Amino acid sequence: MVQLLVNTCLLALLQAVIPNHWLPLSALGNSENWTKQRLELMACICACAHVMGTLLLGISFGVAGTKLSHTYETYLHLAAPIVLILFGVAYFLVAVRMWRSDESYEQERRIGKIWMVGIFLMMLLSPCLEVHDLFIAAADYGLNNILLLAMFYAMVNISGVVLLTLLASKLAGGLYAKYSDTGRKKITALLLVLVGVASFFIH
């Protein structure tokens, strides 16, 4: 069981390092001029969404002692990249429209909330499927140990995603400061699309 816990923590950490878990959020925070507090809150919420999607499947299959079908795994691996690419394209189009027309403060706030929901859904739809084998292995030790695995996975993954998001946002702050609001949004849109494409090959 100790080996399972160690493997779960390592996998959670490796998953947190994957760019599609923190780069879109840090880029969005910079282009939308979020405060540090808002970025921290959104990073925590989105990391929790990712963990929730993973644990709902992991615990379910751990208790049942079954694996996901190959077809279902394929669908899940495709969902997050497609959402991210569509998100990036929509973000670019809205940035161009806002550059050509004067948007009211209220309209910008509403659009900003839509972006938050989009990132949340992307994280929810990108569960770590690799951890499910560990949950299935933990089934031999009982439900309490499956839940213990889930707790360790959640703590390590959420901490990693939040820390990497804040670090990336700080490092990118200087780059974004050189551009106008529209320029920052276009850069973010490009990053979202590139990360989405890369996510087809990295998960």
N, C-alpha and C positions, 0 to 999 in steps of 0.2 A: 504493500500500500504506500509506503514511503517513496518507493521508486515512481509510482503513479503520480504522487503529489509533485515530485521534482520535475517529472516530464511535463505535467500540466502547467507548472509555473514557467518552464522554459518555452513551451509552446505559446503561452499567453504573451510572454515578452517578445518572442519572434513575431507574433501576429501584430503586436502594437507597433513594431518598427516598420511594417509595410506602409508605404507612403499614402495609400488610399484611405488610411485610418486617421491621418492627422494633417496631411498637406492641403486637402480641399478646405478644411475648416480654418487653418491658419491663413490661407490665401484669402478666403472670404472675409475673415475678421479684419484683415488689413485693407481690403478694397471697400468694405462697408464702414470703416473707421470705428470699429467696436472698441469699447473700453476694455481694459485688462480684465475687469470683473465679469463683463458680459462674455468675453472669450473663454474665461475659465468655466463659467456656468454652461455655455454651449458645448465646450469640450467634454465636460463631465456628463451632460445629458446625452450627447451623441455616443460617447464611449459606453454609457449604460445601455443605449439602444442596441449597440453591436453585441454587447455581452448578453443582453436579454434574448436577442435572436438566436445566439449560440446556445445559451442554456436551455431555452424552451425545447429546442431540438435535441440537445445533448442529454438532458435529464429524461425526456420522453423515451428516447431510444436506449438509454442506459437501463431504465426500468424494464423496458420491453425486451432488452437483450438482442435487439435487431439492428441491422445496418440500413442506412439510406440506400435506395436503389441508385444505380449509376445514372439513370435518366433524371431522377430528381436532383442529384448532385449537380448535373450539368445545368439544369435550369437555375439553380441557386447561384452557381458560379457566373452565369451570364447576367443575372438580374442587376447586381450592383454596378458593373461596368456600363451597362446600357443606360441605367438611371443617371450615372455620373456624366456620361457623354451628352445625353439629352439636357441635363442640367447646365452643362457648360455652354451648349449651343443657345439655350434659352437665355442664359446670363449675358452672353455676347449680344444677342438681338435686343434685349432690354437696354443694355448699356448704350448701344447705337441710337435707339429711340430716345433715350433720355438726353443724349448729346444734341439731338436735333430739335428737341422740344423742351419746354420748361415744365418740369414735374413739380407738383406741390409737395410740401413737407409730408402731408398725410399720405399722399400716394407713394412716396418713397418709403415711408414706414410700413405700409401694407406690403409693398414689394419685398422689403427686407424680411418681413415675417415669412413670406413664401419661401425665400431662400433658406431660412432656418429649417422650415418643415422639410424642404427637399434634401438637405444634408442629413437630417434625422432619418428620413426614409431610406436613404442610401446606406447609412450605417446599420439600420435594422435589417436590410436585405442582404447584408454581407456577413453572415455567420461564419465562424471558423469551423468548417466541417471536419477538419483533421482531429479536433479534440474529441469528437464523438466516439472514436475507437477507445479512448481512455475512459470515457464514461461507461462504455460497454464492459471494459475490463474491470471497472470498479463495481459493477453489478454483483460480482461474486462476493463482495464484502458488505453488501447491504445498502439500503437507501441512505442511511446516515453518512456513509462514506462517499456516495455519489454527491450528496449535498455539500460535503466538505470539499470535494474536488471543485464543485461549482463556485464555492466561496473563494478558494485560492485563485482560481482562474479569473474571477471578477476583480479581485483586489489588484492583481498584478497587471491585468490588461487595462483596466480603467486608469490606474496610476501612470502606466506607460504612455497611453494615448494623450492624457492631459499634459504631462510633462513635455512630450515631443511637440504637441500643438503649440504650447507657450514658447518653447525654444525656437521653433521654426518661425513663429510670428515675430519674435524679437529680431531674429537674424534677417528676416525679409523686410522689416520695417524701414531700413535705410534705402533699400531698392525701391519700394513703393512710394517713398516720400518724394522721389524725383519726378513723378508723373502726376498728371491731373486726375480728377476723380474718374473720368471716362477711361483714361489710359490704364489706371489701376484695375478697373473692372474688366477691360479687355485682356489684360495679363492674366487675371484670375480665371476668366473664361477659357483661355488657352490652356492653362494649367489643369483645369478640371477635365477638359477633353483629353489631354495627354495622359493624365493619371487614369482616366477611364479606359483608354486604349491599352495602357500598360497592365491594367487589372485583368485583362483577358488572359494574360500570360503569367501574372503573379498573383497568387492567392494562398 
